[in-house]
Amino acid sequence: MGESTLIASTAKLTRQQLAAVVTPLGTATHRPVPHAEIVEALVETLSFRHIGVVQEEYAVSRDGMKMFGVLDLDTGMPGCRFSIGIRNAHDKSMRLAAVVGVRVLVCENMAFSGDFQPVLAKHSKHFSLQNALSIGVDQMQRNFNPMRKQVESWQQSQLTDVVAKLVIYRAFIEGELEVPKALARPVHDLYFSPQHEEFQSRTLWSLSNAFTSAFKQLEPIPQFKATAKLAGFLESA
């Protein structure tokens, strides 16, 4: 059992490996919900709405207490799939929460639309996982169209080189984005010398993908956290 959590600290897990992560015993006021149980319930909730999962990946903290995951859906827009990011904790450090996003197919990047939002109630003894996820998925599904519009807006948002460099400076030198400063050069190079033709244009969308491409150098949980903060940072740029 413990070996699974050790692997997860440096690698992404399958759903089957996630099921091997130990769930601590509950108390009179707090009932930890197994990470795998949350994922199974989410997949079932999506299937009720005729939404399939085509790809999924998970990661847990070294002690197995925190879990982050991304599920790519069989719906989206040209060049992107809609995705759902989900997080859970057994130790009350964070609430069960989810966020909608897109998976950029050409470079397999994940871009969340905003930060994780709590999925209703805490893990009390009266907590209903099915009810919470049902409402949460409905809310995320309503965000599909705004997500599509956000991507289209970023694709049309032209940036001067000066503005792009300033955004990178603010993110790393001024520390407005909580990511390692060592990623500043990769972001700069990926934006100004893109590896894919789709990101040759000087737009906010290209800059976003430069960030998310660089984030792939991080371990899974820091990568998920950084990606979730990126959209809000870029919107304020």
N, C-alpha and C positions, 0 to 999 in steps of 0.2 A: 504493500500500500504506500509506504513512505517513498518508495522509489519513483512513483509517478509524480509526486510533487517536486522531487529533485529534478527530474527531467524537465518539468514545466518551467523551471526557473530560467532555463536557457533555450527552450524550444517551444514551438506551438504544438498543441495536442489535438488529437481526434476526439470525437464524441465518446468513443469507446474508452480511450485513455482517461478522459475526464471522469467517467463513471467510477474509476478506481481511486479517485481522491477521497480521502476520509472526511466524513462530516462529524463534527463534535456533537456531544450530547447537548440537548436543550435544557432550558430552565423553566421555571413556572411562568416567566414573562417573556422569554425569548426562544423561538423555535427556529434554529438554523435549517434552511432548505437546501438540500444537496444541489450542487452546481448542475449536475447532469439532469436532475429532476426538473429544474427550471428550463433547461434547454429543450428537453422532451416536451414539456408543456407549451413552450413557445412554438416549436415546430408543429405541434398538433393544432394550436390556435391559428397559425398561418394556413394550415391545410383546410380548416373549416371555411376559410375565405378564398379557397382555391389559389393560394400562393405557395409555390414550391420553393424549396431550398436547393440550390445547385452547387454550392460550395460553402464550407464552414471551417472555422479555425478558432482555437481556444488557447488560453494561457492562464496559469494560476501562479500566485506568489509562492516563494520557496516553502512556506509552511502550509500551503494549500488553502489558506483562509480567504484569499481574494481571487476572483475569477473575472476575466474579460473574454468576450468572444465576439466574432463577427460572422453573420450568416448572409451570404449573397443570395438574392431572390431571383426567380425566373421572370422578372419584369424590370423595366428600366427605360433607357433612352439610347439613341445611337452612340455607341462607344462606351456606354456605362451600364452597369446593373445597379438597381437599388439594393441596399444592404441595411441590415439592422445590427447595431452594436449593442451588446448587453453586458452588464456587470453585476456581480453579486458578492456578498461578503458573509462569512460565518461569524465574524467577531464584532459586529456592530460598527465597524470603521466606515462603512458606507452603505447606503440603502440600495436595494434592488432597483436598477435604473436601466434605461435604454435610450438609444438615439438612432435616428435615421441617417443614412448616408448613401454614397455611391461607390462602386468599385470601378475604377478606370481600367478598362480591359486591356488596352495596349501596353500598359506597364504594370498591371496588377497592383495599382495603388488604391488605398482606401481613403476616402475623404468623407468625414462626418459633417452633417449639417448642424453645427452647434455642439454644446456639451451634453453629457448624459443627463436625462431628466428622470427623477424618481417615478417608479411605477407604483403609485398609490401607497398602500399601507406598509408599515414596518412588519417585521417577522414576529408578530404577536401570535398568541395561541388561537386567535380568531381570524388570522390572515388567510385569505382564499387566493391561492396562486392563480387558479384558472380565471377568476373574476378580474384580478389585477391585470393579467396579461391580455385578457380580452379587451378591456378598455384601453390598455396601453397600445396594442396593435392597431386598434381603430384610430387612435390619435396619430400614430406614425403613418398609417395609410393615408390619412388626410394631408400629411406632409409630403407625399410623393410629388404632387404637382408643384407646390412651392419649391421643393428641392430641384425639380426640373428647371423651373424658372431661374433659380439661383445659379445653376450651372450655366444656363444660356446667358445670363447677365454677366457672369465672370468671363465667359468666352468673348463677349463683345466689349469688355472693359479694357481699353488700351492703356498701357503704362509707358511712361517715358523711362529711360534708363536710370535717370536720377531718382525718380520715385521708387523704382524697384530696389535700387541700392539702399535707399533710405529705409524701406520696409525691412530689408535684411538686417540693416544696422540696428534698427529698433528691436527686432526680435532677439538678436544675439548679444550685441554690445550693450544695449540699454536693458537687456534682460526682460523685455515685455512678454516673451514667450519662454516658459520654463523648459528649455531644452539645452543640451550641452553646446557650449560655444564652439566646439570643434566641428559642428555641423555647418557653420557659417560658410566655409569655403565650398563644400559640396553643394549647398543650396545655390550659391552664386554661380558655380560652374554649370549646374544642371539647368539653370534658367538662361544664362547667356550662351551656353553651348549645349543645347538640348540633344538628348540621345534619340528622340523620336520626332518625326516630321510634324506630328500633330501639335507639338508644343513650340514650334519655331516662332509663332507670333508672340509679340510682347504684350501679353494680356494677364489679367489677374488669375485666370484659369491656368495659364502656363506657370505662373509663379507659385500657385497653390500646389501644382504637381511637382515642382522643383522641391518644395518643402517636404511633401509626402514621400517623394522618392528618397530623399536624404534620411527621412525618419526610419526607413527600412534597415538602416544600420543599427538601430536601437534594438534591445531585447523586446519581446512582445508587449509586456505590460506598459513599459515606458512609451513604446510606439503608439499603443492605443490611446494613452493619456494625452500625448503630444498632439496626435491627430484630432482628438476631440476638442482641443483648445484652439486649433488653427483657424477654423472658420470665423470665430468671434474676433480673433486678432486681425485677420485680413479685412473683415468688414469695417473695422475701426481705422484701418490704414488710410 
